Amino acid sequence: MFNYNIKLALKSMRRNPIMTALMVAAIAVGIGISMTTLTVHYMMSGNPIPEKSDTLFAITLDSWNPLRPFNDDRPERGPHQVTFHDAERLIALGKAKRQTAMFESSLIIEPVNEDELPFEAGARVTNADFFSMFNVPFIYGSSWDKSADSAAEPVVVLTRELNERFYGGEDSVGERLTMQGIQFQIVGVIDNWEPTPRFYDPINGGFQDINEMFIPFTLTRALELGSNGSDWGWKSEETTTFEQWLNSESVWVQYWIELDSGSVNDRDDYVTHLNAYVGEQKKLGRFERPLNNRIFNVMEWMEYHEVVANDAKVLLGLSFLFLLVCLLSTIALLLTKFIGKTNEISLRRALGASRKVIFNQQIAEVAVIGTTGGLIGLALAGLGLQGIEYLYDAPAGLVRLDWIMMFAAIGMAITSSVIAGIYPAWRVCQIPPAAQLKTQ
Amino acid sequence: MGFGPMMSSLLRNKTGPLLVALQIAVTLAIVINSLFIIMQRVEKMNRPTGIDVDNVIVTYVRGFGEDFDVVSSITNDIDLIKSISGVVAATVSNHVPLSGSGSGTGLRAVADETITPIGVGRFRWSEEGLDAMGIELSRGRNFYPQEVNYILPTSENGTPPSVLITQDLAESLFGEEDALGKPVYWGDMEASTVVGIIGHMHGSWVTWDKLTNVVIQPGKPAYTTNKYIIRVEPGMRDELLPVIEQKLGESNRQRVIKRVSTLEDLAARSYQQDRGTAIILSIVISLLIGLTVLVIVGLSSFHVTQRTKQIGTRRALGARRIDIIKQFMLENWLVTTAGALLGALLTFALAYWLEVSFELPRLDWRFLPAGIVTLWVMSSLAAFEPARRAASVPPAVATRSV
């Protein structure tokens, strides 16, 4: 019966090729456009580290100007980064299960051979906990030891890409790289790691290429590392020496912690520790604003930074309205087409076909149209996503259709076309047997 | 005559026309709101910048090594760049306008810490900065060469005695009063004197609402990364860009040339989101209009075929070709207009949702009548060919069995 229905469907589709083509096209562009925007939205709003997103937290401390809040429009918010010296002291206190402070910098890698050019590489300046907290995968070696953090040893973890460039992808652990005149020892190479969005640093762009290497936070002093990311300041302070800059009230370090669980209890406990620390600092005349220390888990932090651009939401909304138009077209076209088949249906009904059989046959036709439209729509969505990567200069492969999205697309195409087909099919079933034949 | 046969055929099959009207309504709502967003973005991207964007090249370099001397490196680089024929002016700057990377601070007209300062973008460049950006000074004077010193990270903060500010900033600070010669106060309550007013210029962050509030301090920033702004003779930019890159690369091996690009490219990157949205919406509405037109053509043709006998009968009873065309066009017009009326409501509903949920600007109502008129024209064009075909049905058809 199924095969027979499909055969009839194909026959009927061939009889009205223009109408059929229009319906397939309507479903294809509808699915193509809505899947493109849906994929972009899905990628932007996805959970980049689902296994830990409830136990990782970014922290904010309100060390801002006593006269006015950090953000006039959102006065309840403290600055979203912390000062260097607060980060240093919080790490030393170590009240969480794991903690990491970090910022983005860059170093010049000096050439090994005379004919090579020096090369500037981005570096995330952080500590050993970074890798275990964020589940960073390694191909060679591992993170540096905590002792390297405390001794400020010049060690470096490379990305796969940088390791390919300098060592042709070979195990480079133990090799040395000269940067800023200092020999760094390579302790590990990480595998491709592209959490999307880049949740640990939404402040400097949520969807950019990953940094190229990692070095210990404690080297900041020795190497006088500056931040390539943003810094905010409110206090007029003398900062002519690097030490003065590190001790200033400028906020430019991002601070993350990992707790045993995301329970209210554990969260409150940690905030209590933060408040105790700030209380100590208040005695020294800092933190003059009311106590306002907060922690945000991964998804809360994404929300805080509005990682999903408003434009992406607007486009998503509009493209689903577009899909609605495509469905309305399909219903109108189907209705018209089925009415054109009145004679045939009357005849089949007169020859004994039940309403159910007629109904199923119409739905089969719609499903064939929907599947064809869905497949073409999927190809269009693939094209659309490439267009998006080009338009936004995104790293290749950043937005792509995964299996979930492909099944969703086909499912959506079939479901929506079948829904579109129900009313026309029902109408057709109301045609009385042979009634139509009489008028001839 | 006219309405009789048309209404009866419309009413006999209500669902079809209703669906088309609904489709037209949603199409109208999407098209008008999208067009409005597109216009907003295009307007935003085309705002006058006050800068000679087309003829400016920007270079980022960074030195390294023990014996690297940043001051002599910058001095030699700027001399080298200016020796290239076709270069009009060049300066080292702390930041590049329109690039998305910048420095911001707050200024006040009076030395009172309790007053909320006015947000401004801050640049620091030499006496050639204005010329290197092609920015016009509307009043006052530019910096004197003796006011311009190298600023190292270790330099004393040293408040500059003179600054240039934009007209918009002057008005935010002093209102109607003339800002020229007046002091402006920094966060530390030190003062600088306004010596010149720039008619108009954009700062670093194109999405910032205070984009046109700019203050310029005299100085040659000698930080880790040195940014050179270079203006060339009109039309020579693309030819000179590789020359500058090559000459800088050869002159000093203790420097990495991080990037040489046109200011046009940097600005385009800053507007990437706006441009992307405008392009995507343009594609969406083109497809949408194309689809709706095709559906109208398809359905009208089908109806003509279905009603061949009715048309033949009317012709046999004395209806002229023009009457048949009129009937089909009027039928189409009625459906379109019903769709347009519903569409007007939907358009405002959608506009309201966009405004409230996404802080988009309020829809300009004039887009609606323009949209409806366009809709009438397009749907009439779409329906004309099928109507003409209907009119060519010979009266003799009535006598035949279909």
Interface residues (C-beta under 8 A of the other chain):
Chain A: I18 M19 L22 A25 A26 V29 I33 T37 L67 R68 D72 I108 E110 L117 P118 F119 E120 Q180 G181 G226 W234 K235 S236 E238 T239 T240 T241 F242 A309 N310 D311 K313 V314 L315 G317 L318 S319 L321 F322 L324 V325 C326 L328 S329 I331 A332 L333 L335 T336 K337 I339 G340 I388 L391 Y392 D393 Y423 R427 Q440
Chain B: N13 T15 G16 L19 V20 L22 Q23 V26 T27 A29 I30 N33 S34 I37 R62 F64 G65 E66 E113 T114 T116 P153 T154 S155 E156 N157 W186 G187 D188 M189 T224 V256 K258 R269 Q272 Q273 R275 G276 T277 I279 I280 L281 V284 L287 L288 L291 T292 L294 V295 G298 L299 F302 H303 Q306 L350 W353 L354 S357 F358 E359 L360 S401
